[in-house]
Amino acid sequence: MTTLSGKTIIMSGGSRGIGLAIAVRAARDGANIALIAKTSAPDPRLAGTIHTAAAAIEAAGGHALPIVGDVRDDETIASAVDKAAAQFGGIDIVVNNASVLNLSPTASLDPKRYDLMQDVNVRGTFMLTRAALPHLLASPDPKVLTLSPPINLDPRWFAGHPAYTMAKYGMTMAALGFAHELGQKGISSTCLWPATLVATDAIGNLPGGDQMVKVSRRPDIVADAAYEVLTTDGQTLNGQTIIDEDLLRARGVADFAPYSMTGKDEGLAPDLFLS
């Protein structure tokens, strides 16, 4: 696959940040993109809504189907899959992008926040992929892309924020499960994770987030790497947990300064799970 023209993507999240960047990059090929996201009205803490995201997709040359809903809700997922398949004639790609970031230690993490992370990150990834399976199996080159890290068992990631680590690694385990279970049926499942912090609202809203954003890369780097994954034919990347920079370097990118918020490819903050 050398283009996403005519391909249909269903994505969890996507109103802003990395998800929106991936959607807009795919839209430049003329892809069809169904977004499942909760933000239907402006929020002072968050840039954009599902409707502004849909407008950006259309402006880039794609076809958008904005679906306001919660990926934790099974009826929302089932309805979104049905709507996407009906409007665009099938589903070729699932992008598991929706994720909740909470770095609280165990004692100070509210049970509802724990459940939110597990339900959005892990359950949402599993159930959206599950719901789309009949359509993926009918696609000539189906893909599942999950925004989650390589599993790194360094104790530091469990000592600092075990609940978040569990939630992100749960996404990775689901994606690897898909790769081994469904790869033999033609579905390629891949994880993608940034080499450095990426400037998103999730990072910016953390304590000290303004400074972290300044030493981050733009979401475009993850979008370009995602595009490479989604346009790689067949099972080549099935079961891999890929770092954006590594893949782009392997595909010929040498200058990463344009991706940086500083305009320099140095002094950047390493991302979680990789430093």
N, C-alpha and C positions, 0 to 999 in steps of 0.2 A: 504494500500500500504506500503510494507516494503522495497522496493527498487525502484530505478529509472531506472533499467535496461530495455532497449527497449523503454523508454518513450521519447517523443520529446518535447523539450523546445524551444520556440522562445523568445529571450531576446533583449530588446533595450539597447544599450551600451554593455559593457562587454569586452572592450579592455584591461581594467586594473581595479585595485581597487576591490571594493565589487562585482561588476558584474562578473569579471573574477574569483574571489574566489568562488562564487556561482556556476559558470559554471564548474570549475575544480572539485569541490566537487561532483557535479552531474555526471561528467564524470567518476569518480572512480567507479560508478555503471554500467557504460557502456551506459549512456544516449546519445541521439542525441541532439545536441545543435546548433541552428541557431542564429547567432549574427548579429544584425544590428548596425553598428557603422561607424563613419566618418573617424577615424584615419587609413589611409591606408599607410602612410609614417611616419617615425620617426619625432617626435617633441621634441625639446630640453627641453620643459617644462613638457612633459608627458612621462611616462614610457610605452613602448610597443605600438603595433599596433594591428589591427584586425587580422593580419596574425600571429603575435607571440602568440596572444590569442588562435587562432585556433590550433596552434602547441602544446600549453600547454594542451588544451583539449584532443587532440589525444594522447599525451604522457601519460595522466592520465587514458586512457582507453576508452574515449568517441569518438563520431563521430561529427566532426565540419562542419558547413556550414557557412563560413564567407561571409557576404553580406555588401559591402561597400555602405553606403547610409545614408540619413538624416531622422530621425524619424518624422521630420516636413513635409515631402513630402508624400502625399497620394499615389502616384504611387510607391514610394519606399516601403511603407508599404504593399500595395497590392501584389507587385511582390515578396517581401520577404516571405509573408505568402504562396503564391502559390509555391514558390521554396521549402520551408521547407516541405510543405505537400506532394509535388511530390517526393522529395528525400527520405523522411522518412516514408511516408504512412499515414500522419496525423499530428495533433498537440494536445498534451495533456496538456501543461502548457504554460502560458504566464508569463514572468517576466518583469515587468515594472521597469527597473533599470535606464535608462537614465535620467539625471537630471542636471540642471545648477544651480550653487551656486553663488549668488551675494548678498552680505550683505550691499549694498549701501543704504543710506537713500533716501527718496523720491526726495529731491532737486537735488541730484547729480547722480541719476540713469538715464542714457541715455535711451530714448524711445526704441531704438533698443535692448538694454539689457533687458528691461522689457518684450518686445515682445518675445525675445528668451526664457526667463524663462517660460513664460506662454505657449508658443508653444511646447517646449520640454517636460516640466514637466507635464502640465495638458492635453493639446491636444494630445501629443504623447501617454500618458497613455490611454486616451480614445480611440483613433483611432486604435492603435495596438490591443487592446483588442477587439474592434468592428470587425476589419478585421478577427481576428482569430475565431470569434464566431461559424461559421458553423463547423469548425473542432473540437472545444472544445465540442460542443453539441454531436458530434459523438464519443467522448472519453468516456471510462468507468468510469473514475474518474478525471474530468478536474479541473485544478487549475489556479487561477490568483493570482500572488504574486506581490505586489506593495511596493517599498521601500519608505515609507512615514510615517510621525509621527502621533501619537494620536493628535486629535485636542485639543489644550490647549489654552484657551481664556485669559490667563494671559496677561494683557496689555503690559508687557515687550516685548513680541514677535512681537507686532504690532508697538511699539514705536521705536524699533531699526532698523528693516528692513522689513517694511510692504509688499513690493513686493515679497520678497523671501518667507515670511510666507504665503502669498496668494497662491503662486505657489505650495508650498509643501502641504498646506491644501487642495488645489484643487485636487491634486493626491489622497489624502485620501478620499475626498468626492466622487471622481469617483469610487474608489475601494469599498466604502461602498454602492454606488449606484448599482454597479455590484452585490454585495452580496445580496441585497434585491430584485433586479429585476431578477437576473439570478439564485439565489440560489434555487428557486423552480424548476428550470430546471436542477439541478444537478451540477452547477458550483459553486465551493467554492472560494470566493475572500477574501484575507487576506492582511493586511498591516503589515510590519515589519520595526522596527527602532532600532538603537543601543542605549544602555544605556549610553555609553560614546562616546567621539570622536573616530573616526576610522582613522587610518593613510592612507590617500589617497592623490593623487596629488591635488585634489580640496582643501583639507585643507592645504597641504604644500605650495600651491601657494598663500595663503592669507597672508597679512601682519602679521608677527610674526608666520607664519605657521611652521617654523622649530621647534620652541619651543612647539607648540601645538601637532605636530606629536610625539614628545618625550614622551608626557604624554597621548598618545592614545593607543587604542587596535588595533590589527591586523585585517584585513578584514576577517580572518578565523572565527572569532566569529559570524559574521553575516551570513557567508556561512553555518556554522554548524546549526544555528537557522533556516535558510531558508530550509535546508535539512529536518529538523524536520517538518516544515510546509508542505513541498511538499510530504512527505511520511506519513502524517497523513490521514487516510482514510476518505473519504466522506466529510460531512458538519461540522465536529467537530469544525473547526476553522473558519468557514464562518462568515464574518462580524466583525472579531476581529482585533484590532490594537495592535500588540504584540511587546513587548520589548525583544530583543534578550536574554539578561541575564535572564529575568524572565522565558522565555520558557525553556532555557537550565537547569536552576535550577530545574524547575518542572519535567524535563526529567532525572534528576539524576546527572547533572554536579555540582561538588562542588568546584573544583579548577580552578579559572579563571586567575591565574598568567601566565600560558603559552600563553594566548592571549595578554598579555600586552607587549608593546614595551620595558618597563623597566624590565620585568620579575617579577614584583610585582603587586599584585592586590590592590594597594593603591596609593593615590596621583594622580589619573587619572582625566582628565578634563571631566566634565559632558557634554553630548551632548546638542545641541540646542533643545528647546522645553521641556526638561525634568528637568532642574535645577531650 
